[in-house]
Amino acid sequence: MKVRTVNYIFRQGLTGLWRNRTMSIASIGTVAATLIILGLVITLVLNISNLADLAQMQFDEIQVYLKDDLFIAEIDNIGKEIRMIEGVSDVIYESKEEALEKFKESWGEEGYLLDGLEKNTLPNSYIVQMDNLELADSIVKDLEPLKGIDEIKYYKEIVDELLKAAKFVRTIGLIIILILILVAIFIISNTIKLTLSSRRQEIGIMKNVGATNWFIRWPFLFEGVLLGLIGSIVSIMVVYYGYQYAFNAITSRFYLMLSTYIVSVDEMMKKTVYIFAVLGVGVGALGSIFSLRRHLKV
């Protein structure tokens, strides 16, 4: 394609946007709204999935918290009894000091805030690993009667609920997104239709002097792609700054423990920028193609 032809396509595409700026703004807004909702759905799904993965890791290992008033010999006996339970593959003892160190690590750079604690209130515990996750319920039943155990952490229900929530959010989000994509394609198609109507006489002259079909089509296709691309850029900015604000608010000093469970801003944007750009351009191109097929007889 010649440089002169490319310049013509760009110039005519931008002219079409300006001539029908009201519809162009409506098209950009619809694409942006669609992708912003998509960003919200992706945010929820990724964070719920992250929570489910972390909970799944916890679920793979049953945490058995011990009472504070136990002697070393009593703690050792409990460990031996746990090892004898059918389905247990390994038992790891975690002292309250080790638990505190893990807790500090989960706080990251703010872990030093825990150095001022007058007393370590975390319990000693055993981490119970299983041969098969299907044996978890029976292992927990065998653990409950043992003396010296204060609490048993078992995350199966949490994992199941998180996975159900992720599936629900994904399904509802996809339905809403499909509806909005159809609306965006419809509005972009009508924007291109208006441009076609305003240039119908010019197009007729171009056909009479020998212009090829694709030479006539390209400016309209570019206009649709540009509408979708601008909409995607707007949505990326809104999602980026919105998620950054929410992330900073949630992971502030008072909610620092939650930072482990929330997907970082950079990781979130890596997973969404390309999706937004491709969808924006795709919606714009589809809107143009539908309009060209229906209203441009070349």
C-alpha positions as CSV (number, residue, x, y, z in Angstrom):
1,M,0.0,0.0,0.0
2,K,1.4,3.4,-1.1
3,V,2.2,6.1,1.5
4,R,-0.2,8.5,-0.2
5,T,-3.0,5.9,0.1
6,V,-2.2,5.3,3.8
7,N,-2.3,9.1,4.4
8,Y,-5.6,9.3,2.6
9,I,-7.1,6.5,4.8
10,F,-5.9,8.1,8.0
11,R,-7.1,11.6,7.0
12,Q,-10.6,10.4,5.9
13,G,-11.0,8.2,9.0
14,L,-10.2,11.2,11.3
15,T,-12.5,13.4,9.2
16,G,-15.4,10.9,9.6
17,L,-14.9,10.9,13.4
18,W,-15.1,14.7,13.5
19,R,-18.1,15.0,11.2
20,N,-20.2,12.7,13.4
21,R,-18.5,13.6,16.7
22,T,-21.7,13.1,18.8
23,M,-22.1,9.5,17.6
24,S,-18.3,9.0,17.8
25,I,-18.4,10.0,21.5
26,A,-21.3,7.7,22.1
27,S,-19.4,4.8,20.4
28,I,-16.2,5.5,22.4
29,G,-18.3,5.8,25.6
30,T,-20.0,2.5,25.0
31,V,-16.8,0.6,24.2
32,A,-15.2,2.1,27.3
33,A,-18.1,1.2,29.5
34,T,-18.1,-2.4,28.2
35,L,-14.3,-2.7,28.9
36,I,-14.6,-1.1,32.3
37,I,-17.2,-3.6,33.3
38,L,-14.9,-6.3,31.8
39,G,-12.1,-4.9,34.0
40,L,-14.3,-5.1,37.1
41,V,-15.2,-8.7,36.3
42,I,-11.5,-9.6,35.6
43,T,-10.5,-7.9,38.9
44,L,-13.1,-9.8,40.9
45,V,-12.4,-13.2,39.2
46,L,-8.6,-12.9,39.5
47,N,-8.7,-11.9,43.1
48,I,-11.3,-14.5,44.1
49,S,-9.2,-17.1,42.1
50,N,-6.1,-16.0,44.0
51,L,-7.9,-16.3,47.3
52,A,-9.1,-19.8,46.3
53,D,-5.6,-20.8,45.3
54,L,-4.2,-19.7,48.6
55,A,-7.0,-21.3,50.5
56,Q,-6.4,-24.5,48.4
57,M,-2.8,-24.5,49.6
58,Q,-4.0,-24.2,53.2
59,F,-6.6,-26.9,52.5
60,D,-3.9,-29.3,51.4
61,E,-2.4,-28.9,54.9
62,I,-4.7,-29.2,58.0
63,Q,-3.5,-26.8,60.7
64,V,-3.8,-28.2,64.2
65,Y,-3.4,-25.5,66.9
66,L,-2.3,-26.7,70.4
67,K,-3.3,-25.4,73.8
68,D,-0.8,-23.0,75.5
69,D,-0.4,-24.9,78.8
70,L,1.1,-28.1,77.3
71,F,4.5,-29.5,78.2
72,I,7.0,-30.6,75.6
73,A,6.3,-34.3,76.2
74,E,2.6,-33.7,75.7
75,I,3.2,-31.9,72.5
76,D,5.4,-34.8,71.3
77,N,2.8,-37.3,72.2
78,I,0.1,-35.4,70.2
79,G,2.5,-35.4,67.2
80,K,2.9,-39.2,67.5
81,E,-0.9,-39.7,67.7
82,I,-1.4,-37.6,64.6
83,R,1.2,-39.6,62.6
84,M,-0.7,-42.8,63.4
85,I,-3.9,-41.5,61.8
86,E,-4.7,-43.2,58.5
87,G,-4.1,-41.0,55.5
88,V,-1.6,-38.7,57.1
89,S,1.6,-38.5,55.1
90,D,3.6,-36.1,57.2
91,V,3.4,-34.0,60.4
92,I,5.4,-30.8,60.8
93,Y,5.7,-29.0,64.1
94,E,5.5,-25.2,64.0
95,S,6.4,-23.3,67.2
96,K,4.8,-20.0,68.1
97,E,8.1,-18.3,67.4
98,E,8.2,-19.8,63.9
99,A,4.5,-18.8,63.4
100,L,5.4,-15.2,64.3
101,E,8.3,-15.1,61.8
102,K,5.9,-16.3,59.1
103,F,3.4,-13.7,60.1
104,K,6.1,-11.0,59.8
105,E,7.1,-12.2,56.4
106,S,3.5,-12.0,55.2
107,W,3.6,-8.3,56.1
108,G,6.5,-7.6,53.9
109,E,8.3,-4.4,54.5
110,E,6.0,-3.5,57.3
111,G,6.9,-6.6,59.3
112,Y,9.0,-4.5,61.7
113,L,5.8,-3.2,63.2
114,L,5.4,-6.6,64.9
115,D,8.7,-6.3,66.7
116,G,7.1,-4.2,69.4
117,L,4.8,-6.9,70.6
118,E,5.0,-7.5,74.3
119,K,3.7,-11.1,74.1
120,N,3.5,-13.7,71.3
121,T,-0.1,-14.8,71.4
122,L,0.2,-17.2,68.4
123,P,-0.2,-20.9,69.4
124,N,2.1,-23.8,68.7
125,S,0.7,-26.0,66.0
126,Y,1.1,-29.1,63.8
127,I,0.8,-28.9,60.0
128,V,-0.8,-32.1,58.9
129,Q,-0.1,-33.2,55.3
130,M,-2.4,-35.8,53.6
131,D,-1.9,-38.6,51.1
132,N,-5.2,-37.7,49.4
133,L,-7.4,-34.7,49.7
134,E,-10.5,-37.0,49.7
135,L,-9.3,-38.3,53.2
136,A,-9.4,-34.8,54.7
137,D,-12.9,-35.2,56.3
138,S,-12.0,-38.5,58.0
139,I,-8.6,-37.2,59.2
140,V,-10.3,-34.2,60.8
141,K,-12.8,-36.5,62.6
142,D,-9.9,-38.6,64.0
143,L,-8.1,-35.4,65.1
144,E,-11.0,-33.9,67.1
145,P,-11.0,-36.4,70.0
146,L,-7.2,-35.9,70.7
147,K,-6.5,-34.1,74.0
148,G,-4.4,-30.9,74.0
149,I,-5.8,-29.7,70.6
150,D,-7.3,-26.2,70.8
151,E,-8.5,-25.7,67.2
152,I,-8.4,-27.4,63.8
153,K,-8.2,-25.2,60.7
154,Y,-9.9,-26.8,57.8
155,Y,-10.5,-24.8,54.6
156,K,-12.6,-27.0,52.4
157,E,-15.8,-25.0,52.7
158,I,-14.0,-21.8,52.1
159,V,-12.4,-23.1,48.9
160,D,-15.7,-24.4,47.7
161,E,-17.5,-21.1,48.4
162,L,-14.7,-19.1,46.7
163,L,-14.8,-21.2,43.6
164,K,-18.6,-20.9,43.5
165,A,-18.3,-17.1,43.8
166,A,-15.7,-17.0,41.1
167,K,-17.9,-19.0,38.7
168,F,-21.0,-16.8,39.5
169,V,-19.1,-13.6,39.0
170,R,-17.6,-14.9,35.7
171,T,-20.9,-16.0,34.4
172,I,-22.9,-12.8,35.2
173,G,-20.0,-10.7,34.0
174,L,-19.8,-12.5,30.6
175,I,-23.5,-12.1,30.1
176,I,-23.3,-8.3,30.8
177,I,-20.2,-8.0,28.6
178,L,-21.8,-9.8,25.6
179,I,-24.8,-7.5,25.8
180,L,-22.6,-4.3,26.0
181,I,-20.4,-5.6,23.1
182,L,-23.5,-6.0,20.9
183,V,-24.6,-2.5,21.9
184,A,-21.1,-1.1,21.1
185,I,-21.1,-2.8,17.7
186,F,-24.6,-1.4,16.9
187,I,-23.6,2.2,17.8
188,I,-20.3,2.0,15.9
189,S,-22.2,0.5,12.9
190,N,-24.6,3.5,13.0
191,T,-21.7,6.0,13.3
192,I,-20.1,4.5,10.2
193,K,-23.5,4.5,8.5
194,L,-23.8,8.3,9.1
195,T,-20.4,8.8,7.6
196,L,-21.4,6.7,4.6
197,S,-24.6,8.8,4.1
198,S,-22.7,12.1,4.2
199,R,-20.2,10.9,1.6
200,R,-22.5,8.9,-0.7
201,Q,-22.1,11.4,-3.6
202,E,-18.3,11.4,-3.1
203,I,-18.2,7.6,-3.1
204,G,-20.2,7.5,-6.3
205,I,-17.7,9.8,-8.0
206,M,-14.8,7.7,-6.8
207,K,-16.4,4.6,-8.2
208,N,-16.9,6.2,-11.6
209,V,-13.3,7.3,-11.8
210,G,-12.1,3.7,-11.1
211,A,-11.4,3.6,-7.3
212,T,-11.2,0.0,-6.1
213,N,-13.7,-1.3,-3.5
214,W,-11.1,-1.7,-0.8
215,F,-9.8,1.8,-1.4
216,I,-13.3,3.1,-0.6
217,R,-13.7,0.7,2.4
218,W,-10.5,1.3,4.2
219,P,-11.2,4.8,5.7
220,F,-14.5,3.5,7.2
221,L,-12.8,0.4,8.6
222,F,-10.0,2.6,10.1
223,E,-12.6,4.9,11.6
224,G,-14.3,2.0,13.4
225,V,-11.0,0.6,14.6
226,L,-10.0,4.0,15.9
227,L,-13.3,4.4,17.8
228,G,-12.7,1.0,19.5
229,L,-9.1,1.8,20.2
230,I,-9.9,5.1,21.9
231,G,-12.6,3.5,23.9
232,S,-10.1,0.8,25.1
233,I,-7.5,3.5,26.1
234,V,-10.1,5.3,28.1
235,S,-11.2,2.1,29.9
236,I,-7.5,1.1,30.6
237,M,-6.9,4.4,32.3
238,V,-10.1,4.2,34.4
239,V,-9.4,0.6,35.4
240,Y,-5.8,1.3,36.2
241,Y,-6.4,4.3,38.4
242,G,-9.5,2.8,40.0
243,Y,-7.8,-0.5,40.8
244,Q,-4.7,1.4,42.1
245,Y,-6.8,3.5,44.4
246,A,-8.7,0.4,45.7
247,F,-5.5,-1.6,46.1
248,N,-3.8,1.2,48.1
249,A,-6.9,1.6,50.3
250,I,-7.2,-2.1,51.1
251,T,-3.5,-2.7,51.6
252,S,-2.9,0.4,53.8
253,R,-1.4,-0.1,57.2
254,F,-4.6,-1.1,58.9
255,Y,-5.4,-3.8,56.3
256,L,-1.8,-4.9,55.6
257,M,-2.6,-8.6,56.2
258,L,-4.9,-8.6,53.1
259,S,-2.0,-7.6,50.7
260,T,-1.0,-11.2,50.5
261,Y,-4.4,-12.2,49.1
262,I,-4.9,-9.4,46.6
263,V,-3.4,-9.3,43.0
264,S,-1.0,-6.5,42.6
265,V,-1.7,-3.5,40.3
266,D,1.1,-4.4,37.9
267,E,0.1,-8.0,37.6
268,M,-3.5,-7.0,37.1
269,M,-2.7,-4.6,34.3
270,K,-0.4,-7.1,32.5
271,K,-3.4,-9.4,32.3
272,T,-5.9,-6.8,31.1
273,V,-4.1,-4.3,28.8
274,Y,-3.8,-6.6,25.8
275,I,-7.3,-8.0,26.3
276,F,-8.7,-4.4,26.3
277,A,-6.8,-3.4,23.2
278,V,-7.8,-6.5,21.2
279,L,-11.4,-6.3,22.3
280,G,-11.7,-2.5,21.6
281,V,-10.1,-2.8,18.1
282,G,-12.2,-6.0,17.4
283,V,-15.5,-4.4,18.4
284,G,-14.7,-1.3,16.3
285,A,-13.7,-3.4,13.2
286,L,-16.9,-5.6,13.5
287,G,-19.1,-2.5,13.7
288,S,-17.5,-1.1,10.6
289,I,-17.7,-4.4,8.7
290,F,-21.4,-4.8,9.5
291,S,-22.2,-1.3,8.4
292,L,-20.1,-1.6,5.2
293,R,-21.8,-4.9,4.2
294,R,-25.3,-3.4,4.7
295,H,-25.0,0.1,3.5
296,L,-22.0,0.3,1.1
297,K,-22.7,-1.4,-2.2
298,V,-19.2,-1.7,-3.6
